[in-house]
Amino acid sequence: MAYENGEWIMHGRRWDDPRRAKTWRELIALVRELGFLPLFKNSVDGFSAEEFTSGMFWWSGDPEQDPWFWRELIARSGEVAYGKFFDKKAGFISLDWLPVFANWRRDGYDFDARWDDELANIREKKIMDCFALRPEWTGFELKREAGFGKNGGEKNFDGVLAALQMRAYLVIRDFRCKTNRRGGEYGMPVSVYSTPESVWGEDAARSAYSEPPAVSRERMFSRVRELFPRASEAEIKKLLDGGVVKN
């Protein structure tokens, strides 16, 4: 996606391209085949859901054709993970690759161990403590419960939330509308957050803990090199290392 001459341009495939992902189920199959897939065009040319779909129906509201709506169906399905994983931008990871990603980004730490070793900050702790109370939260509920917002509350909720997704401690599990007192839905759907462990079980996030995180990182880099041999190391590094906070 690029902003050109005053409008947003989607870099997708032609409608008649046989390689185009035509349904959300086909997009899930593509994520499983590749292992992981950013949502939008990035530094690695061709490596995004945007570039595997048509640009004609994005944000159209057509549930059959709109990839922006597909991401809601995909997150809800639980068949792959969805969240801000790539340079603090959205993308998908297959359940086969999720433990590799989590081991690298967490540096082998569960969140409690990261906190005990003073590698996490208090704002991250306040958010993660909410998931001991219940397994999933909408963004607006989580913001209130964790003590962010006006009147002396914590700041930069969205940034902290993105950092926790980048480290694979949280995923976007679903999208839901707010409800009024009579139970009716209103407004745009909002993100629902959960931990990978509560959605898929502990092994889904921790089964690669036995290998050094550096090995997991190299496995992901090697996968991109294999899929896109023309991509430079700088382009791959920008995609995979971009936005990663160093300890």
C-alpha positions as CSV (number, residue, x, y, z in Angstrom):
1,M,0.0,0.0,0.0
2,A,1.4,3.4,-1.0
3,Y,0.2,7.0,-0.9
4,E,0.6,8.3,-4.4
5,N,-0.7,11.6,-5.9
6,G,-3.1,12.1,-3.0
7,E,-4.6,8.6,-2.9
8,W,-3.9,5.2,-1.5
9,I,-2.7,2.6,-4.1
10,M,-2.9,-1.1,-3.5
11,H,-0.2,-3.2,-5.1
12,G,-2.2,-6.4,-5.8
13,R,-2.5,-9.0,-8.5
14,R,-4.7,-8.7,-11.6
15,W,-8.2,-10.1,-11.1
16,D,-7.6,-12.8,-13.7
17,D,-4.2,-13.8,-12.3
18,P,-4.5,-17.6,-11.4
19,R,-2.1,-17.0,-8.5
20,R,-4.4,-14.5,-6.8
21,A,-5.9,-15.6,-3.4
22,K,-9.6,-15.5,-4.2
23,T,-11.1,-16.3,-0.8
24,W,-10.1,-16.0,2.9
25,R,-9.7,-19.8,3.0
26,E,-7.2,-19.6,0.1
27,L,-5.3,-16.9,2.0
28,I,-5.1,-19.1,5.1
29,A,-3.7,-21.9,2.8
30,L,-1.1,-19.5,1.5
31,V,0.0,-18.5,5.0
32,R,0.4,-22.2,5.8
33,E,2.4,-22.8,2.7
34,L,4.8,-19.8,3.2
35,G,4.9,-20.0,7.0
36,F,4.2,-16.4,7.7
37,L,3.0,-13.4,5.7
38,P,2.8,-9.7,6.3
39,L,-0.6,-8.0,5.6
40,F,0.7,-5.1,3.6
41,K,3.5,-4.5,1.0
42,N,6.8,-4.1,2.7
43,S,10.6,-4.0,2.1
44,V,10.5,-7.6,0.6
45,D,8.9,-7.2,-2.8
46,G,6.0,-9.6,-3.3
47,F,5.8,-10.8,0.3
48,S,2.4,-9.6,1.6
49,A,-1.3,-10.5,1.5
50,E,-1.8,-7.2,-0.4
51,E,0.4,-8.5,-3.2
52,F,-1.3,-11.9,-3.4
53,T,-4.8,-10.4,-3.6
54,S,-6.6,-8.0,-5.9
55,G,-6.5,-4.3,-5.0
56,M,-10.1,-3.8,-6.3
57,F,-12.1,-4.7,-3.2
58,W,-10.0,-3.6,-0.2
59,W,-12.2,-1.7,2.3
60,S,-15.2,-2.3,0.1
61,G,-17.2,-4.0,2.9
62,D,-17.9,-6.9,0.6
63,P,-17.4,-10.0,2.8
64,E,-16.8,-12.2,-0.2
65,Q,-14.0,-10.1,-1.8
66,D,-12.6,-7.7,0.8
67,P,-9.2,-8.8,2.2
68,W,-9.5,-6.3,5.0
69,F,-12.7,-8.1,6.1
70,W,-10.9,-11.5,5.5
71,R,-8.4,-10.7,8.2
72,E,-11.3,-10.7,10.7
73,L,-12.5,-14.1,9.5
74,I,-8.9,-15.5,9.6
75,A,-8.2,-14.2,13.1
76,R,-11.5,-15.6,14.3
77,S,-10.8,-19.0,12.8
78,G,-7.8,-19.6,14.9
79,E,-6.2,-21.5,12.1
80,V,-3.2,-19.1,11.9
81,A,-2.0,-16.3,14.2
82,Y,-2.7,-12.7,13.4
83,G,-1.2,-9.6,15.0
84,K,1.4,-6.8,14.7
85,F,4.3,-9.1,14.1
86,F,6.4,-7.4,11.4
87,D,7.9,-4.0,12.1
88,K,4.9,-3.2,14.3
89,K,2.6,-3.9,11.4
90,A,0.0,-6.6,10.9
91,G,0.6,-10.0,9.5
92,F,-0.1,-13.7,9.8
93,I,2.0,-16.7,11.1
94,S,1.2,-20.3,10.6
95,L,0.9,-22.5,13.8
96,D,3.9,-24.5,12.6
97,W,6.0,-21.4,12.6
98,L,4.5,-19.6,15.6
99,P,6.8,-21.4,18.2
100,V,9.9,-20.4,16.1
101,F,8.7,-16.8,16.0
102,A,7.9,-16.8,19.7
103,N,11.2,-18.3,20.8
104,W,13.1,-15.7,18.8
105,R,11.1,-12.7,19.8
106,R,10.7,-13.6,23.4
107,D,14.4,-14.5,23.6
108,G,13.3,-17.7,25.4
109,Y,11.4,-15.9,28.2
110,D,7.9,-16.3,29.3
111,F,6.5,-13.0,30.3
112,D,6.7,-13.6,34.1
113,A,10.4,-14.5,33.7
114,R,11.1,-11.5,31.6
115,W,9.5,-9.3,34.4
116,D,11.5,-11.1,37.1
117,D,14.7,-10.4,35.2
118,E,13.7,-6.7,34.9
119,L,13.5,-6.9,31.1
120,A,9.8,-5.8,30.9
121,N,8.4,-2.4,32.0
122,I,5.5,-1.7,34.3
123,R,3.2,-0.7,31.5
124,E,3.7,-4.1,29.8
125,K,3.2,-5.8,33.2
126,K,-0.1,-4.0,33.8
127,I,-1.5,-5.2,30.5
128,M,-0.3,-8.8,30.8
129,D,-1.7,-9.0,34.4
130,C,-5.1,-8.5,32.9
131,F,-4.9,-11.9,31.1
132,A,-4.6,-13.7,34.5
133,L,-8.1,-12.4,35.2
134,R,-9.6,-13.7,31.9
135,P,-8.3,-15.0,28.6
136,E,-9.4,-12.3,26.2
137,W,-10.0,-8.6,26.1
138,T,-11.3,-6.1,23.6
139,G,-8.8,-3.2,23.2
140,F,-11.0,-0.6,24.9
141,E,-11.7,-2.9,27.9
142,L,-8.0,-3.7,28.2
143,K,-7.0,-0.1,28.1
144,R,-9.4,0.8,31.0
145,E,-8.6,-2.3,33.1
146,A,-4.8,-1.8,32.7
147,G,-5.0,1.8,33.9
148,F,-4.2,3.6,30.7
149,G,-5.8,6.9,29.5
150,K,-6.6,10.3,30.9
151,N,-6.5,11.6,34.5
152,G,-3.0,10.4,35.4
153,G,-3.2,7.0,33.7
154,E,-0.4,5.2,31.9
155,K,0.5,6.5,28.4
156,N,1.2,5.0,24.9
157,F,-1.3,2.1,25.2
158,D,-1.1,1.3,21.5
159,G,2.6,1.4,21.4
160,V,2.9,-1.0,24.4
161,L,0.3,-3.3,22.9
162,A,2.2,-3.4,19.6
163,A,5.5,-4.2,21.5
164,L,3.8,-7.2,23.3
165,Q,2.5,-8.5,19.9
166,M,6.0,-8.1,18.4
167,R,7.3,-10.3,21.2
168,A,4.5,-12.8,20.6
169,Y,3.1,-12.4,24.1
170,L,-0.3,-11.3,22.6
171,V,-2.2,-12.0,19.4
172,I,-5.4,-10.5,17.9
173,R,-7.9,-13.3,18.4
174,D,-11.0,-11.8,17.0
175,F,-12.9,-8.6,16.1
176,R,-16.1,-7.6,17.8
177,C,-18.4,-4.6,17.8
178,K,-19.4,-2.8,21.0
179,T,-22.8,-3.6,22.4
180,N,-25.4,-1.2,23.9
181,R,-27.5,-1.8,27.0
182,R,-30.0,-3.8,25.0
183,G,-27.3,-6.1,23.6
184,G,-27.3,-4.5,20.1
185,E,-24.1,-4.1,18.3
186,Y,-22.8,-0.7,17.1
187,G,-19.7,0.9,15.6
188,M,-16.8,-0.7,13.8
189,P,-15.4,-4.1,15.0
190,V,-12.5,-3.7,17.4
191,S,-9.6,-6.0,18.1
192,V,-9.9,-8.8,20.7
193,Y,-6.5,-9.7,22.3
194,S,-5.4,-13.0,23.9
195,T,-2.2,-14.9,24.6
196,P,-1.1,-17.6,22.2
197,E,-1.0,-20.0,25.1
198,S,-4.7,-19.5,25.9
199,V,-5.8,-19.8,22.3
200,W,-3.7,-22.8,21.2
201,G,-2.0,-24.2,24.3
202,E,1.4,-23.8,25.8
203,D,3.2,-25.9,23.1
204,A,1.9,-23.6,20.4
205,A,4.1,-20.8,21.7
206,R,6.8,-22.6,23.7
207,S,7.7,-25.8,21.8
208,A,10.9,-24.2,20.3
209,Y,12.3,-23.0,23.6
210,S,14.8,-25.8,23.5
211,E,16.8,-24.1,20.7
212,P,18.7,-20.9,21.1
213,P,16.7,-17.8,20.0
214,A,19.4,-16.9,17.5
215,V,18.8,-20.2,15.7
216,S,15.0,-19.5,15.5
217,R,15.8,-16.0,14.1
218,E,18.0,-17.5,11.5
219,R,15.4,-20.1,10.5
220,M,12.9,-17.2,9.8
221,F,15.6,-15.3,7.8
222,S,16.4,-18.4,5.8
223,R,12.8,-19.0,5.0
224,V,12.5,-15.6,3.5
225,R,15.7,-16.0,1.5
226,E,14.3,-19.3,0.2
227,L,11.0,-17.8,-0.8
228,F,12.4,-14.5,-2.2
229,P,16.0,-15.1,-3.3
230,R,16.2,-11.7,-4.9
231,A,15.6,-9.9,-1.7
232,S,18.7,-8.3,-0.1
233,E,19.8,-8.9,3.4
234,A,18.9,-5.3,4.2
235,E,15.4,-5.7,2.9
236,I,14.9,-8.9,4.9
237,K,16.4,-7.4,8.0
238,K,14.1,-4.4,7.8
239,L,11.1,-6.6,7.6
240,L,12.0,-9.1,10.3
241,D,14.2,-7.0,12.7
242,G,12.3,-3.7,12.2
243,G,10.5,-2.6,15.3
244,V,12.1,-5.3,17.5
245,V,13.1,-3.7,20.9
246,K,16.5,-4.8,22.1
247,N,17.0,-5.8,25.7
